[in-house]
Amino acid sequence: MRPIEPLERLSRLIADAFPGELTADLKKNLDATIRSALERMNLVTREELEVQEAVLARTREKLTALEAQVAELEQQLGLQSGSASDDNPTTP
């Protein structure tokens, strides 16, 4: 569906509620008013939304992989520091 189709349908429904002689001018004014209101809403297209969802999914995957890598490195560091403290006991 084109992004403009819902706008055209809404405009047609409103224009149909008025007498025929007002319809052409009213439809033009309604189109401009609705278009202006939608532009101020900062809406995005379905395609833009789907692209951002894909970017977010890839970012989440990378974050999960990095978290696992950090956990593994922390575990290795913890094991190394634990064995190093056994080699050099401190005496008071």
Backbone as JSON Lines, residues from 0, in Angstrom:
{"i":0,"aa":"M","n":[0.85,-1.18,0.0],"ca":[0.0,0.0,0.0],"c":[0.9,1.25,0.0]}
{"i":1,"aa":"R","n":[0.58,2.19,-0.87],"ca":[1.32,3.44,-0.9],"c":[1.04,4.21,0.38]}
{"i":2,"aa":"P","n":[2.0,5.0,0.9],"ca":[1.79,5.74,2.13],"c":[0.67,6.76,2.01]}
{"i":3,"aa":"I","n":[0.35,7.21,0.81],"ca":[-0.65,8.25,0.61],"c":[-2.07,7.69,0.58]}
{"i":4,"aa":"E","n":[-2.22,6.39,0.35],"ca":[-3.57,5.8,0.23],"c":[-4.45,6.04,1.46]}
{"i":5,"aa":"P","n":[-3.96,5.85,2.67],"ca":[-4.83,6.13,3.83],"c":[-5.27,7.58,3.87]}
{"i":6,"aa":"L","n":[-4.39,8.49,3.47],"ca":[-4.72,9.91,3.42],"c":[-5.84,10.16,2.42]}
{"i":7,"aa":"E","n":[-5.73,9.55,1.26],"ca":[-6.76,9.72,0.23],"c":[-8.1,9.15,0.7]}
{"i":8,"aa":"R","n":[-8.06,7.99,1.35],"ca":[-9.3,7.37,1.85],"c":[-9.96,8.25,2.91]}
{"i":9,"aa":"L","n":[-9.15,8.78,3.84],"ca":[-9.69,9.63,4.89],"c":[-10.3,10.89,4.3]}
{"i":10,"aa":"S","n":[-9.59,11.5,3.37],"ca":[-10.08,12.71,2.72],"c":[-11.38,12.45,1.96]}
{"i":11,"aa":"R","n":[-11.45,11.31,1.26],"ca":[-12.65,10.94,0.51],"c":[-13.84,10.74,1.43]}
{"i":12,"aa":"L","n":[-13.62,10.07,2.57],"ca":[-14.71,9.83,3.53],"c":[-15.26,11.14,4.08]}
{"i":13,"aa":"I","n":[-14.37,12.05,4.42],"ca":[-14.83,13.34,4.96],"c":[-15.54,14.14,3.88]}
{"i":14,"aa":"A","n":[-14.97,14.18,2.67],"ca":[-15.58,14.95,1.58],"c":[-16.95,14.39,1.2]}
{"i":15,"aa":"D","n":[-17.12,13.08,1.27],"ca":[-18.4,12.47,0.93],"c":[-19.51,12.86,1.89]}
{"i":16,"aa":"A","n":[-19.16,13.32,3.06],"ca":[-20.16,13.71,4.05],"c":[-20.76,15.09,3.74]}
{"i":17,"aa":"F","n":[-20.18,15.83,2.8],"ca":[-20.66,17.18,2.48],"c":[-21.32,17.21,1.11]}
{"i":18,"aa":"P","n":[-22.11,18.26,0.86],"ca":[-22.79,18.39,-0.44],"c":[-21.79,18.45,-1.59]}
{"i":19,"aa":"G","n":[-22.24,18.06,-2.79],"ca":[-21.38,17.96,-3.97],"c":[-20.66,19.24,-4.35]}
{"i":20,"aa":"E","n":[-21.32,20.41,-4.23],"ca":[-20.68,21.65,-4.68],"c":[-19.5,22.05,-3.79]}
{"i":21,"aa":"L","n":[-19.47,21.56,-2.57],"ca":[-18.36,21.87,-1.67],"c":[-17.22,20.86,-1.78]}
{"i":22,"aa":"T","n":[-17.5,19.75,-2.4],"ca":[-16.58,18.62,-2.37],"c":[-15.2,18.93,-2.94]}
{"i":23,"aa":"A","n":[-15.08,19.5,-4.12],"ca":[-13.77,19.71,-4.76],"c":[-12.88,20.63,-3.93]}
{"i":24,"aa":"D","n":[-13.42,21.77,-3.54],"ca":[-12.64,22.72,-2.74],"c":[-12.35,22.15,-1.36]}
{"i":25,"aa":"L","n":[-13.35,21.53,-0.78],"ca":[-13.18,20.94,0.55],"c":[-12.14,19.82,0.51]}
{"i":26,"aa":"K","n":[-12.19,18.99,-0.52],"ca":[-11.23,17.89,-0.63],"c":[-9.81,18.42,-0.72]}
{"i":27,"aa":"K","n":[-9.61,19.48,-1.51],"ca":[-8.28,20.06,-1.65],"c":[-7.79,20.6,-0.3]}
{"i":28,"aa":"N","n":[-8.65,21.29,0.43],"ca":[-8.28,21.83,1.74],"c":[-8.03,20.71,2.75]}
{"i":29,"aa":"L","n":[-8.86,19.68,2.71],"ca":[-8.68,18.54,3.62],"c":[-7.35,17.84,3.35]}
{"i":30,"aa":"D","n":[-7.04,17.63,2.08],"ca":[-5.77,16.98,1.72],"c":[-4.59,17.78,2.29]}
{"i":31,"aa":"A","n":[-4.62,19.08,2.11],"ca":[-3.52,19.93,2.58],"c":[-3.44,19.91,4.1]}
{"i":32,"aa":"T","n":[-4.58,19.96,4.77],"ca":[-4.59,19.96,6.23],"c":[-4.09,18.64,6.8]}
{"i":33,"aa":"I","n":[-4.58,17.56,6.26],"ca":[-4.18,16.23,6.74],"c":[-2.7,15.99,6.44]}
{"i":34,"aa":"R","n":[-2.26,16.34,5.25],"ca":[-0.86,16.18,4.86],"c":[0.05,16.97,5.81]}
{"i":35,"aa":"S","n":[-0.34,18.19,6.11],"ca":[0.44,19.04,7.01],"c":[0.5,18.44,8.42]}
{"i":36,"aa":"A","n":[-0.62,17.94,8.9],"ca":[-0.65,17.33,10.23],"c":[0.23,16.09,10.3]}
{"i":37,"aa":"L","n":[0.19,15.27,9.25],"ca":[1.01,14.06,9.23],"c":[2.5,14.39,9.15]}
{"i":38,"aa":"E","n":[2.86,15.42,8.41],"ca":[4.26,15.82,8.31],"c":[4.79,16.29,9.66]}
{"i":39,"aa":"R","n":[3.98,16.95,10.46],"ca":[4.41,17.42,11.77],"c":[4.58,16.28,12.77]}
{"i":40,"aa":"M","n":[4.01,15.12,12.48],"ca":[4.08,13.98,13.4],"c":[5.39,13.22,13.3]}
{"i":41,"aa":"N","n":[6.26,13.56,12.35],"ca":[7.53,12.86,12.18],"c":[7.34,11.35,12.04]}
{"i":42,"aa":"L","n":[6.43,10.94,11.18],"ca":[6.18,9.53,10.94],"c":[7.22,8.96,9.99]}
{"i":43,"aa":"V","n":[7.46,7.67,10.1],"ca":[8.38,6.99,9.18],"c":[7.61,5.98,8.36]}
{"i":44,"aa":"T","n":[8.2,5.62,7.24],"ca":[7.54,4.63,6.38],"c":[7.77,3.24,6.95]}
{"i":45,"aa":"R","n":[7.0,2.29,6.49],"ca":[7.14,0.89,6.9],"c":[8.55,0.4,6.56]}
{"i":46,"aa":"E","n":[9.03,0.79,5.37],"ca":[10.37,0.37,4.93],"c":[11.45,0.89,5.89]}
{"i":47,"aa":"E","n":[11.36,2.15,6.28],"ca":[12.34,2.71,7.22],"c":[12.29,1.98,8.56]}
{"i":48,"aa":"L","n":[11.09,1.66,9.0],"ca":[10.93,0.93,10.26],"c":[11.56,-0.45,10.18]}
{"i":49,"aa":"E","n":[11.34,-1.15,9.08],"ca":[11.9,-2.49,8.91],"c":[13.42,-2.46,8.84]}
{"i":50,"aa":"V","n":[13.98,-1.43,8.19],"ca":[15.44,-1.29,8.14],"c":[15.99,-1.09,9.55]}
{"i":51,"aa":"Q","n":[15.36,-0.24,10.33],"ca":[15.83,0.01,11.69],"c":[15.67,-1.22,12.58]}
{"i":52,"aa":"E","n":[14.61,-1.99,12.37],"ca":[14.44,-3.24,13.13],"c":[15.57,-4.21,12.83]}
{"i":53,"aa":"A","n":[15.97,-4.29,11.55],"ca":[17.07,-5.18,11.16],"c":[18.39,-4.71,11.78]}
{"i":54,"aa":"V","n":[18.63,-3.41,11.77],"ca":[19.84,-2.86,12.39],"c":[19.85,-3.18,13.88]}
{"i":55,"aa":"L","n":[18.72,-3.02,14.53],"ca":[18.62,-3.31,15.95],"c":[18.88,-4.79,16.24]}
{"i":56,"aa":"A","n":[18.34,-5.67,15.41],"ca":[18.56,-7.11,15.61],"c":[20.03,-7.46,15.48]}
{"i":57,"aa":"R","n":[20.7,-6.89,14.46],"ca":[22.15,-7.14,14.3],"c":[22.93,-6.59,15.48]}
{"i":58,"aa":"T","n":[22.54,-5.43,15.96],"ca":[23.23,-4.82,17.11],"c":[23.06,-5.68,18.35]}
{"i":59,"aa":"R","n":[21.86,-6.21,18.55],"ca":[21.62,-7.09,19.71],"c":[22.48,-8.34,19.62]}
{"i":60,"aa":"E","n":[22.6,-8.91,18.42],"ca":[23.43,-10.11,18.23],"c":[24.88,-9.81,18.57]}
{"i":61,"aa":"K","n":[25.38,-8.67,18.09],"ca":[26.77,-8.28,18.38],"c":[26.96,-8.05,19.87]}
{"i":62,"aa":"L","n":[25.99,-7.41,20.51],"ca":[26.08,-7.15,21.94],"c":[26.13,-8.46,22.72]}
{"i":63,"aa":"T","n":[25.3,-9.42,22.37],"ca":[25.3,-10.72,23.04],"c":[26.64,-11.41,22.88]}
{"i":64,"aa":"A","n":[27.2,-11.36,21.66],"ca":[28.51,-11.98,21.42],"c":[29.6,-11.29,22.23]}
{"i":65,"aa":"L","n":[29.56,-9.98,22.28],"ca":[30.56,-9.23,23.06],"c":[30.43,-9.48,24.56]}
{"i":66,"aa":"E","n":[29.2,-9.59,25.05],"ca":[29.0,-9.9,26.47],"c":[29.58,-11.27,26.81]}
{"i":67,"aa":"A","n":[29.39,-12.24,25.93],"ca":[29.94,-13.58,26.16],"c":[31.47,-13.53,26.13]}
{"i":68,"aa":"Q","n":[32.02,-12.76,25.21],"ca":[33.47,-12.64,25.12],"c":[34.04,-11.97,26.37]}
{"i":69,"aa":"V","n":[33.4,-10.93,26.86],"ca":[33.85,-10.25,28.08],"c":[33.77,-11.2,29.27]}
{"i":70,"aa":"A","n":[32.69,-11.96,29.37],"ca":[32.54,-12.91,30.47],"c":[33.66,-13.95,30.43]}
{"i":71,"aa":"E","n":[33.97,-14.43,29.23],"ca":[35.05,-15.42,29.09],"c":[36.39,-14.81,29.49]}
{"i":72,"aa":"L","n":[36.65,-13.59,29.04],"ca":[37.91,-12.92,29.4],"c":[37.99,-12.65,30.9]}
{"i":73,"aa":"E","n":[36.87,-12.26,31.49],"ca":[36.86,-12.03,32.94],"c":[37.14,-13.33,33.69]}
{"i":74,"aa":"Q","n":[36.57,-14.41,33.2],"ca":[36.8,-15.71,33.84],"c":[38.27,-16.1,33.72]}
{"i":75,"aa":"Q","n":[38.85,-15.92,32.54],"ca":[40.27,-16.23,32.35],"c":[41.14,-15.35,33.25]}
{"i":76,"aa":"L","n":[40.82,-14.09,33.35],"ca":[41.57,-13.16,34.18],"c":[41.44,-13.53,35.65]}
{"i":77,"aa":"G","n":[40.26,-13.94,36.04],"ca":[40.02,-14.36,37.42],"c":[40.82,-15.6,37.75]}
{"i":78,"aa":"L","n":[40.91,-16.56,36.84],"ca":[41.68,-17.78,37.07],"c":[43.16,-17.46,37.12]}
{"i":79,"aa":"Q","n":[43.63,-16.55,36.27],"ca":[45.04,-16.18,36.26],"c":[45.42,-15.45,37.54]}
{"i":80,"aa":"S","n":[44.58,-14.5,37.97],"ca":[44.91,-13.75,39.19],"c":[44.8,-14.64,40.41]}
{"i":81,"aa":"G","n":[43.93,-15.64,40.39],"ca":[43.8,-16.57,41.51],"c":[45.04,-17.45,41.62]}
{"i":82,"aa":"S","n":[45.59,-17.91,40.5],"ca":[46.77,-18.75,40.53],"c":[48.01,-17.9,40.85]}
{"i":83,"aa":"A","n":[48.03,-16.65,40.47],"ca":[49.17,-15.78,40.77],"c":[49.24,-15.49,42.25]}
{"i":84,"aa":"S","n":[48.12,-15.38,42.91],"ca":[48.14,-15.09,44.35],"c":[48.6,-16.3,45.14]}
{"i":85,"aa":"D","n":[48.41,-17.51,44.61],"ca":[48.88,-18.71,45.29],"c":[50.4,-18.81,45.23]}
{"i":86,"aa":"D","n":[50.99,-18.29,44.15],"ca":[52.45,-18.36,43.97],"c":[53.18,-17.36,44.89]}
{"i":87,"aa":"N","n":[52.54,-16.25,45.17],"ca":[53.18,-15.22,45.97],"c":[52.36,-14.91,47.21]}
{"i":88,"aa":"P","n":[52.39,-15.75,48.21],"ca":[51.6,-15.47,49.4],"c":[52.2,-14.27,50.15]}
{"i":89,"aa":"T","n":[51.35,-13.45,50.68],"ca":[51.81,-12.29,51.44],"c":[51.85,-12.65,52.92]}
{"i":90,"aa":"T","n":[52.9,-12.21,53.57],"ca":[53.04,-12.48,55.01],"c":[52.94,-11.15,55.74]}
{"i":91,"aa":"P","n":[52.21,-11.12,56.85],"ca":[52.06,-9.85,57.58],"c":[53.28,-9.49,58.37]}
